[in-house]
Amino acid sequence: LKDWLLHLHHHKCWFSEAKELYSDWHVEHFRPKKKALNLDGTEREGYWWLAFQWENFRICGSVGNSKKGTYFPLRDGTASASQQSKHIEDEQHVFLDPVKPGDAALVSFDEEGTLIPQPGLDDWSTLRVRITADKFKLNEHEALVEARRDLWREVRQELDAIRAIMTDLAQSPSSALEERRNQKMRDLRNLTKPNRPFSRVVRECLRASGYPWAIGLAC
């Protein structure tokens, strides 16, 4: 199923959005099959009955999957699925799940390429983002952070260039200048497409600019 899973996410790691910087591809068991580690290192039963269920598979670069290992912490007090009770839908797991839009929406980035929680999150959601970043090595892998930082700077340069063109247009209307502006906006929009690496970083940079027209490109 690896090729099929890669195709679903445009040959990007489902956790990092990297295409090549996150090393070899692993088909990751989101819920580990042999044993599950809590944050304190204690063990509980693994999700062996999900070992061959494709719904439990995620494509992950080996850097993150190797560090994550068999960790799968749950929220304190939440129900835990077991051999007797296989109701995983009752669990509140700590790790963000990339197949859930609500989980992905909790993530943001800053100008240094660091994955951070979205501003204004509650304590539980903030904890989930931070632990996911730690256990999947999303802020430790230097090449990954550098690539996100470089892309952020590239987008900021393009935003500054568009702003300069807009200033010139206000002083001296020109169809040629309008087309340059429009092309640069199209280029930025293309960077937000799902098939582009780190498209979420681009969208967060556009939103952080504060320019209404740039925020519109991020939608």
C-alpha positions as CSV (number, residue, x, y, z in Angstrom):
1,L,0.0,0.0,0.0
2,K,3.0,2.4,0.3
3,D,2.7,3.8,-3.3
4,W,-1.1,4.3,-2.9
5,L,-0.6,6.0,0.5
6,L,2.1,8.3,-1.0
7,H,-0.2,9.2,-3.8
8,L,-2.9,10.3,-1.4
9,H,-0.6,13.0,0.0
10,H,1.3,14.0,-3.2
11,H,4.4,12.0,-2.2
12,K,4.8,14.0,1.0
13,C,5.3,12.8,4.6
14,W,1.9,13.1,6.3
15,F,3.4,14.6,9.4
16,S,6.2,16.9,8.1
17,E,5.0,17.8,4.6
18,A,8.5,17.1,3.4
19,K,9.1,15.3,0.1
20,E,12.8,14.2,0.5
21,L,14.3,15.9,3.6
22,Y,12.8,13.5,6.1
23,S,14.7,10.4,4.8
24,D,13.2,7.1,3.7
25,W,9.4,6.5,3.7
26,H,7.9,4.3,6.4
27,V,4.4,3.0,6.5
28,E,3.7,4.0,10.1
29,H,1.2,2.3,12.4
30,F,-0.4,5.3,14.0
31,R,-1.5,3.1,16.8
32,P,1.5,0.8,17.5
33,K,0.8,-2.9,17.2
34,K,3.0,-4.6,19.7
35,K,2.9,-2.2,22.7
36,A,2.0,1.3,23.5
37,L,4.2,3.6,25.5
38,N,2.8,6.4,27.7
39,L,4.7,9.6,28.1
40,D,6.3,8.4,31.4
41,G,7.6,5.3,29.6
42,T,5.1,2.8,31.1
43,E,3.6,0.3,28.8
44,R,0.1,-0.9,27.9
45,E,-1.2,-3.3,25.4
46,G,-0.6,-2.5,21.8
47,Y,-3.2,-2.3,19.1
48,W,-2.4,-5.7,17.6
49,W,-5.8,-6.1,16.0
50,L,-5.1,-3.0,13.8
51,A,-1.8,-4.4,12.5
52,F,-3.2,-5.0,9.0
53,Q,-6.0,-2.4,8.9
54,W,-5.1,0.2,6.3
55,E,-7.0,2.9,8.2
56,N,-4.3,2.8,10.8
57,F,-1.5,3.4,8.3
58,R,0.2,6.7,7.8
59,I,3.2,7.6,5.6
60,C,6.0,9.1,7.7
61,G,9.7,9.9,7.0
62,S,12.0,7.5,8.9
63,V,13.4,10.4,11.0
64,G,10.1,11.0,12.7
65,N,8.9,7.4,12.8
66,S,12.2,6.2,14.4
67,K,11.9,8.6,17.3
68,K,8.1,8.1,17.7
69,G,8.7,4.4,18.0
70,T,5.9,2.8,20.0
71,Y,4.8,5.9,21.9
72,F,1.1,6.5,21.8
73,P,0.1,8.5,24.9
74,L,-3.5,9.1,25.8
75,R,-5.1,12.0,27.7
76,D,-5.3,11.4,31.4
77,G,-8.6,9.8,32.4
78,T,-9.6,8.8,28.8
79,A,-10.8,5.3,27.9
80,S,-8.1,3.0,26.5
81,A,-8.9,0.4,23.9
82,S,-7.8,-3.1,24.7
83,Q,-8.2,-6.7,23.5
84,Q,-11.5,-6.9,25.4
85,S,-12.7,-3.4,24.4
86,K,-11.6,-2.3,20.9
87,H,-13.4,1.0,20.9
88,I,-10.6,3.3,19.7
89,E,-13.2,6.0,18.9
90,D,-13.5,6.5,22.6
91,E,-9.8,7.3,23.1
92,Q,-8.5,10.8,23.3
93,H,-4.9,10.4,21.9
94,V,-2.2,13.0,22.4
95,F,-0.6,12.8,18.9
96,L,-2.1,14.9,16.2
97,D,-3.5,12.8,13.4
98,P,-2.7,14.1,10.0
99,V,-5.9,12.6,8.5
100,K,-8.1,14.7,10.7
101,P,-8.6,18.3,9.4
102,G,-9.3,19.5,13.0
103,D,-5.9,18.2,14.2
104,A,-4.0,19.8,11.3
105,A,-5.7,23.1,12.0
106,L,-4.0,23.2,15.4
107,V,-0.5,23.7,13.8
108,S,1.2,26.9,12.9
109,F,4.8,28.0,12.1
110,D,7.0,31.0,12.8
111,E,9.6,32.8,10.7
112,E,12.3,30.6,12.0
113,G,10.7,27.5,10.6
114,T,9.6,26.2,14.0
115,L,6.3,24.3,14.3
116,I,4.2,26.0,17.0
117,P,0.7,25.8,18.3
118,Q,-1.9,28.1,16.7
119,P,-2.4,31.2,18.9
120,G,-5.2,31.0,21.4
121,L,-5.5,27.2,21.8
122,D,-6.6,25.7,25.0
123,D,-4.1,23.9,27.2
124,W,-4.9,20.4,25.9
125,S,-4.6,21.3,22.3
126,T,-1.3,23.2,22.9
127,L,0.0,20.1,24.7
128,R,-0.9,17.9,21.8
129,V,1.0,20.1,19.3
130,R,4.1,20.3,21.5
131,I,4.3,16.6,22.2
132,T,3.6,15.7,18.6
133,A,6.4,18.0,17.5
134,D,8.8,16.5,20.0
135,K,8.0,12.8,19.5
136,F,8.0,13.1,15.7
137,K,11.2,15.2,15.7
138,L,9.5,17.9,13.7
139,N,11.6,20.7,15.3
140,E,14.8,18.8,15.9
141,H,15.7,17.7,12.4
142,E,17.8,20.6,11.2
143,A,17.3,20.1,7.5
144,L,13.5,20.2,8.0
145,V,13.5,23.4,10.0
146,E,16.0,25.1,7.6
147,A,13.8,24.2,4.6
148,R,10.7,25.7,6.3
149,R,12.7,28.8,7.3
150,D,14.0,29.3,3.8
151,L,10.6,29.0,2.3
152,W,9.1,31.5,4.8
153,R,11.8,34.0,3.8
154,E,11.1,33.4,0.1
155,V,7.4,34.1,0.6
156,R,8.2,37.2,2.6
157,Q,10.4,38.5,-0.2
158,E,7.6,37.9,-2.7
159,L,5.1,39.7,-0.4
160,D,7.5,42.7,-0.2
161,A,7.9,42.7,-3.9
162,I,4.1,42.7,-4.4
163,R,3.7,45.5,-1.9
164,A,6.3,47.6,-3.9
165,I,4.5,47.0,-7.1
166,M,1.2,48.0,-5.5
167,T,2.9,51.3,-4.4
168,D,4.1,51.9,-7.9
169,L,0.6,51.2,-9.3
170,A,-0.9,53.7,-6.9
171,Q,1.4,56.4,-8.3
172,S,1.4,55.3,-11.9
173,P,-1.2,52.9,-13.2
174,S,0.3,50.4,-15.7
175,S,-1.1,47.2,-17.2
176,A,2.4,45.7,-17.3
177,L,2.8,46.3,-13.6
178,E,-0.6,44.8,-12.9
179,E,0.3,41.7,-14.8
180,R,3.6,41.4,-12.8
181,R,1.6,41.7,-9.5
182,N,-0.9,39.2,-10.7
183,Q,1.8,36.7,-11.7
184,K,3.5,37.0,-8.4
185,M,0.2,36.4,-6.7
186,R,-0.4,33.3,-8.8
187,D,3.0,32.0,-8.0
188,L,2.3,32.4,-4.2
189,R,-1.1,30.7,-4.7
190,N,0.7,27.8,-6.4
191,L,2.9,27.3,-3.3
192,T,-0.2,26.7,-1.2
193,K,-1.4,23.8,-3.3
194,P,-1.4,20.3,-1.6
195,N,1.2,18.9,-4.0
196,R,3.8,21.5,-2.9
197,P,6.2,20.7,0.1
198,F,5.4,22.7,3.2
199,S,2.3,24.2,1.8
200,R,1.0,24.8,5.3
201,V,4.1,26.9,6.1
202,V,3.3,29.1,3.1
203,R,-0.3,29.6,4.2
204,E,0.8,30.5,7.7
205,C,3.3,33.0,6.4
206,L,0.6,34.6,4.2
207,R,-1.8,34.9,7.2
208,A,1.0,36.3,9.4
209,S,1.6,39.1,6.9
210,G,-1.6,40.9,8.0
211,Y,-2.3,41.9,4.4
212,P,-5.9,41.2,3.5
213,W,-5.0,40.3,-0.1
214,A,-2.2,37.9,1.1
215,I,-4.6,36.3,3.6
216,G,-7.0,35.8,0.8
217,L,-4.3,33.8,-1.1
218,A,-4.0,31.5,1.8
219,C,-7.6,30.4,1.7
